[in-house]
Amino acid sequence: MTDSVPNTLVDGFGRHVEYLRLSITDRCDFRCQYCMAETMTFLPRREVLSLEELERVARVFVDLGVRKIRVTGGEPLVRRGVDEFLANLGKVPELRELAMTTNGSQLASRAVTLRESGLSSVNISLDTLDPAGFTELTRTGKLSQVIAGIDAAVAAGIPRIRLNAVILSGQNEDQVIPLTEFAIERGIDIAFIEEMPLGQVTQGGKPLALFDSDSVLDLLRDQWQLNATTAGPQSGPARYFAIEGSDSRIGVISPHSNNFCGACNRLRVTAEGRLLLCLGNEHSISLRDLMRQGYTDSELKSAIASALAAKPERHHFDAPDEPQIIRFMNASGG
């Protein structure tokens, strides 16, 4: 590496980027209402990065100082060849944490393989414990399949397991307590997430309604003593609370009500190779185009470092006059 090639990523606001969310597919076996439309048009396969290209992107970012990579989708486990891909990433010596976000549908048969690949943490989406409500929210999913996957991940000994629950007003706020009890019973963490305003997603033709993090915490404090805690520099945007008398933690992720951008240490690469500099903005460059034009690794690193100049200070999900991001969550990378 020459002196002109960077080995760290620092944006214009002095924030060090150490965390990459890497989407390997925009496809999914669910059609969750807050994530995508019921009828989706997915990317042509030629536009999606090959697994070799994805591995190259990952290694370039590790060379640039990234120490945590979260593999996302769509649903990453529907991508053919993902087990070998993860095993290759798990062998990168400088990578401290290899994580995944999944809907859990494939975990029952894959958890042991994932653990053996070096997966150190997994986030599993679960928004309700009501079977009919689960099918309504996911449009195609079966709750029993996901619960079996969660239990398989626990049994496989994946070190850190967290449930992700998107709470929507008038739909599943009654699930906050049951979901937390479910997590405590299994000794795993749970994070409650305010719905991300991406794409044009509705329920019955009506916009999905925000249930904010303070309302979630009010419900939880009626049941448990919560103590604010820290989760480490690469933990992402969640604010964590220890539950008195339990090893489980509760997290809240609040893109609307509690802006977390000041400590942003993340970048996203979409399945088609777009380097998204912010989830709530359209600033991006195409790493796919650069690679397919013959850029060397050194040239890629320089392009990525230069792109950070356009990383905004913050998103504007809480500003109603700002234009909506017409990009579904499955296209943004989980």
Secondary structure, 3 states (H helix, E strand, C coil): CCCCCCCCCECCCCCECCEEEEECCCCCCCCCCCCCCCCCCCCCHHHCCCHHHHHHHHHHHHHCCCCEEEEECCCHHHCCCHHHHHHHHHCCCCCCEEEEEECCCCHHHHHHHHHHCCCCEEEEECCCCCHHHHHHHHCCCCHHHHHHHHHHHHHHCCCEEEEEEEEECCCCHHHHHHHHHHHHHHCCEEEEEECCCECCCEECCEECCECCHHHHHHHHHCCCCEEEECCCCCCCCCEEEEECCCCCEEEEECCCCCCCHHHCCEEEECCCCEEECCCCCCCEEEHHHHHHCCCCHHHHHHHHHHHHHHCCCCCCCCCCCCCCECCCHHHHCC
